[in-house]
Amino acid sequence: MAATKTRQKGGARSAKVLPLDEIIVGDCIAAMERLPAKSVDLVFADPPYNLQLRGELRRPNESVVNGVVDAWDQYGSFAAYDDFTERWLAAARRVLKDDGALWVIGSYHNIFRVGKALQDLDFWVLNDIVWRKTNPMPNFRGKRFTNAHETLIWAAKSDTSKVTFNYEAMKALNDDLQMRSDWTLPICTGAERLKDEDGRKAHPTQKPEALLYRVLLSTTNPGDVVLDPFFGSGSTGAAAKRMGRKFIGIEREQVYADFALDRIDDVTPLEEPALSITRPKRSEPRVPFGTLVERQLVRPGTMLYSANRRHTAKVRADGTLLTKDATGSIHKIGALVQGAEACNGWTFWHVDTGGDLAPIDVYRQQIRAEMEPAA
């Protein structure tokens, strides 16, 4: 990946050229308006939460909690925050490809207002994700529930957008169980938390890279362009570089951009085959059962068995199966012997390999492996 560098506000290149793997320092709306329309695959946004804090928050020992008190998180009214939200979302919508998607994260302070603005701008909400924190900050005053989660909204540009969703990869990540919409991950602590020279947090709302890893793994592919208009300490850029994606960061505070720059420069990108993921079955090359017969991986006359050996069928020269009652495809005969409406013959039928049974799909996968382009 090319070296990351910062560019000052007002120094944007031609709108026809994307500033890939760069951090633009400046106003996010103005910066997005300079980018080409329909040029990015994904937007991940962690906008100001407008926390509406009143006074200091102290622990029981009277020490002050290091919360978000920066000017960039403060708005004079809900109307002012809504206006800002609508403008940055509109700018993000313009730069998204038609099949692109947007993620936005927030807390109860702002996420409902952001959700309304999304729908008003005709984004199509796909999921809301609850990030459940394993180690949230306690509620020191004891007057409310401990705020232990944040909400992410995943939205398509329209209801006809063909967004990327790596379902099988997420299922594999979750021990072959469907990935749910509640994600349990720790907040950013320890060595991952960036610190300034005085040992204080470099950014008050740094997100854990594990969160961005899951977002990018699920909804982007290597080489995709990911835009983060509130780049902060660079979690999006670090995850993108590590995972072979391109990023564009926009950050109005030079000090945060500097921290992010140093952080991302230290990231080593993954390489193939580590970068590859589990792909949908439907995207794999079609291999008819007859191809196995032609290649003599399964010879005519071979007896096939169900996994419990209760059902059998004999392979014919044209790739059909023969039972005492009928002939037909591996799927048709598999359904027939079970009295079922449908059957996946690839997983139902097995061959005897010297006392052990192996599904015929093993041979299909062997042929598919041979069809893969050379690295």
Secondary structure, 3 states (H helix, E strand, C coil): CCCCEEECCCCCCCCCCCCCCEEEECCHHHHHHHCCCCCEEEEEECCCCCCCCCCCCECCCCCECCCCCCHHHCCCCHHHHHHHHHHHHHHHHHHEEEEEEEEEEECCCCHHHHHHHHHHCCCEEEEEEEEEECCCCCCCCCCCCCCCEEEEEEEECCCCCCCCCCHHHHHHHCCCCCCCCEEEECCCCHHHCCECCCCCECCCCCCCHHHHHHHHHHHCCCCCEEEECCCCCCHHHHHHHHCCCEEEEEECCHHHHHHHHHHHHCCCCCCCCCCCCCCCHHHCCCCCHHHHHHCCCCCCCCEEECCCCCCEEEECCCCCEECCCCEECHHHHHHHHHCCCCCCHHHHCEEECCCCEEECHHHHHHHHHHHCCCC
